Amino acid sequence: MVFANPTYLWALLGLLVPLAIHLWSKKEAKTVKIGSIQLLDESDSRQSSSIQLNEWLLMLLRMLILALIVLLMAGPQWRTKGNQKEITYLVEPSLANEPILTAILDSLQEDASVRLFKKGFPEWDLDTDYRSEQETPAYWQLAQRLDSLQSDSMVIFTKALVKGIKSKRPNTQKKIHWVVTEGEETQERPVMAFKNADAVQLVTVSSHGGGTQIKKALIEDGYQITTAGDSLMLGEESTTTVPLRTKDTLQINLYFDEGFEREGQYVEASFRALSVYLRQPIQVQVKEEPSNERADLQIWFSEEPFKPSDGKWLLMKSNMLAKQLIEPGLTPNIFHLTSRLNPKNTVEQRFTEQLLGILDVDKETKTLVKDMDRRQIDEATLKPNYVAPKRKRERATLVDVSLWVFGLVAGLMLVERLISKYRKQ
């Protein structure tokens, strides 16, 4: 047996805890002085031995349960012999009903193993409609689980979308060949609209295998606003509906000590530029002392230590090794200005763009853009790290046995509870 996360096995040292508790809980016999033993009954030595036996049995059961839980955390896998001659074909579910790919898979030998490239790797069925399964697989996470299949060689048909890379590049002893299908035609779709005081701004996403582009344009006609005012209907027949948001005034509270007047001026100038770029009003209020007023961003420039309250803060904290003027702090919503501002670094390091990143005004739009992202990566970038076994006998298939271990833990816990209840321990 091997383990996916062997570091967790150090937790087996915790088995000493129930053993220590059991030994320390033994109470020393007390001497009781009595006048006569005429009315005392003789103790049943067999019953006493049975109680002691059950105590040890319960202790061993509990230690075994703890050990199995640790093994479960370590990811137990059973090593079985792989098949070096067999090839397994895997298909991304969203491609399973493509006519060209269906023809290729249907032309394989009858005994060829064809599976879906998704959790569990179920068998592919020619007569099943998979068009509703459009979720992009996590390619590298699934590649790590290919060890559970018997064959040593895999052929995977995939779209290879960039958004499917969600973990670090895995190591594998399987020989994997990725077949990336040609990218779909450019998809262009409006995803959101923003209402200003004088116009409506429409955000459109255009994406294909080579890249994704976000377009923003002011529209004057060709749309209708719903009665609720939260959606925009586009087209002559109002067939397309997108969310409609109102761009409220962004509130910035600025505090700075004497000597930081220049930083305050740069900040105010940057937000004036952002207001024009975003077509959204931004109000910067210079305060003498921090307050609990609602603000989208609060800025504190001082050499004195300061503990910020709730909200999003930009604090002065010099750091000569920092790569950017603004860097995130150790806690969420806390950012640090790493250097005093001057004409050179504000331009070269794009101080205004970094302020825009803190505001994160396009958070909802970015989520919609991510869903439409059709960018692809090539086979060389997608390929996991192949680790050849040192010896032929090490080439094996690893079967996850976590479910069996979990069932054993559940059964032992039930037995332990029954014995404890019967003996009232």
Secondary structure as the mmCIF struct_conf table of DSSP 4:
data_model
#
loop_
_struct_conf.conf_type_id
_struct_conf.id
_struct_conf.beg_label_comp_id
_struct_conf.beg_label_asym_id
_struct_conf.beg_label_seq_id
_struct_conf.end_label_comp_id
_struct_conf.end_label_asym_id
_struct_conf.end_label_seq_id
STRN STRN1 VAL A 2 PHE A 3
BEND BEND1 ALA A 4 ALA A 4
HELX_RH_3T_P HELX_RH_3T_P1 PRO A 6 LEU A 15
HELX_RH_AL_P HELX_RH_AL_P1 LEU A 16 TRP A 24
TURN_TY1_P TURN_TY1_P1 SER A 25 SER A 25
HELX_LH_PP_P HELX_LH_PP_P1 LYS A 26 THR A 31
BEND BEND2 GLY A 35 GLY A 35
TURN_TY1_P TURN_TY1_P2 GLN A 38 LEU A 39
HELX_LH_PP_P HELX_LH_PP_P2 LEU A 40 SER A 43
HELX_RH_AL_P HELX_RH_AL_P2 SER A 45 ALA A 74
STRN STRN2 PRO A 76 LYS A 81
STRN STRN3 ASN A 83 VAL A 91
HELX_RH_3T_P HELX_RH_3T_P2 PRO A 93 LEU A 95
TURN_TY1_P TURN_TY1_P3 ALA A 96 ASN A 97
HELX_RH_AL_P HELX_RH_AL_P3 PRO A 99 ASP A 106
TURN_TY1_P TURN_TY1_P4 SER A 107 SER A 107
BEND BEND3 LEU A 108 LEU A 108
TURN_TY1_P TURN_TY1_P5 GLU A 110 ASP A 111
STRN STRN4 SER A 113 LEU A 116
BEND BEND4 PHE A 117 LYS A 118
TURN_TY1_P TURN_TY1_P6 LYS A 119 GLY A 120
HELX_LH_PP_P HELX_LH_PP_P3 PRO A 122 PRO A 122
STRN STRN5 GLU A 123 GLU A 123
HELX_LH_PP_P HELX_LH_PP_P4 TRP A 124 TRP A 124
TURN_TY1_P TURN_TY1_P7 LEU A 126 ASP A 127
BEND BEND5 THR A 128 THR A 128
TURN_TY1_P TURN_TY1_P8 ARG A 131 SER A 132
HELX_LH_PP_P HELX_LH_PP_P5 GLU A 135 PRO A 137
HELX_RH_AL_P HELX_RH_AL_P4 TYR A 139 GLN A 144
HELX_RH_3T_P HELX_RH_3T_P3 ARG A 145 SER A 148
BEND BEND6 LEU A 149 GLN A 150
STRN STRN6 SER A 151 THR A 158
STRN STRN7 LEU A 161 LEU A 161
HELX_RH_3T_P HELX_RH_3T_P4 VAL A 162 GLY A 164
BEND BEND7 SER A 167 SER A 167
HELX_LH_PP_P HELX_LH_PP_P6 LYS A 168 PRO A 170
STRN STRN8 ASN A 171 THR A 172
BEND BEND8 GLN A 173 LYS A 174
STRN STRN9 LYS A 175 VAL A 180
HELX_LH_PP_P HELX_LH_PP_P7 THR A 181 THR A 186
STRN STRN10 GLN A 187 LYS A 195
BEND BEND9 ALA A 197 ASP A 198
STRN STRN11 VAL A 200 HIS A 208
TURN_TY1_P TURN_TY1_P9 GLY A 209 GLY A 210
STRN STRN12 GLY A 211 ILE A 219
BEND BEND10 ASP A 221 GLY A 222
STRN STRN13 TYR A 223 ILE A 225
TURN_TY1_P TURN_TY1_P10 THR A 227 ALA A 228
BEND BEND11 GLY A 229 ASP A 230
STRN STRN14 SER A 231 LEU A 234
TURN_TY1_P TURN_TY1_P11 GLY A 235 SER A 238
STRN STRN15 THR A 240 THR A 246
HELX_LH_PP_P HELX_LH_PP_P8 ASP A 248 THR A 249
STRN STRN16 LEU A 250 PHE A 256
TURN_TY1_P TURN_TY1_P12 GLU A 258 GLY A 259
HELX_RH_AL_P HELX_RH_AL_P5 GLU A 261 LEU A 278
TURN_TY1_P TURN_TY1_P13 ARG A 279 ARG A 279
BEND BEND12 GLN A 280 GLN A 280
STRN STRN17 ILE A 282 LYS A 287
BEND BEND13 GLU A 288 GLU A 289
BEND BEND14 ASP A 296 ASP A 296
STRN STRN18 LEU A 297 PHE A 301
BEND BEND15 GLU A 303 GLU A 304
BEND BEND16 ASP A 310 GLY A 311
STRN STRN19 TRP A 313 MET A 316
TURN_TY1_P TURN_TY1_P14 MET A 320 LEU A 321
BEND BEND17 LYS A 323 LEU A 325
STRN STRN20 ILE A 326 PRO A 328
BEND BEND18 LEU A 330 THR A 331
TURN_TY1_P TURN_TY1_P15 PRO A 332 ASN A 333
STRN STRN21 ILE A 334 LEU A 337
BEND BEND19 SER A 339 SER A 339
HELX_RH_AL_P HELX_RH_AL_P6 PRO A 343 GLU A 348
TURN_TY1_P TURN_TY1_P16 GLN A 349 ARG A 350
HELX_RH_AL_P HELX_RH_AL_P7 PHE A 351 LEU A 359
TURN_TY1_P TURN_TY1_P17 VAL A 361 ASP A 362
HELX_RH_AL_P HELX_RH_AL_P8 LYS A 363 MET A 372
STRN STRN22 GLN A 376 GLN A 376
HELX_RH_AL_P HELX_RH_AL_P9 GLU A 379 LEU A 382
HELX_LH_PP_P HELX_LH_PP_P9 LYS A 383 PRO A 384
STRN STRN23 ASN A 385 TYR A 386
BEND BEND20 LYS A 390 ARG A 391
HELX_RH_3T_P HELX_RH_3T_P5 LYS A 392 GLU A 394
STRN STRN24 ALA A 396 ASP A 400
HELX_RH_AL_P HELX_RH_AL_P10 SER A 402 ARG A 423
TURN_TY1_P TURN_TY1_P18 LYS A 424 LYS A 424
#
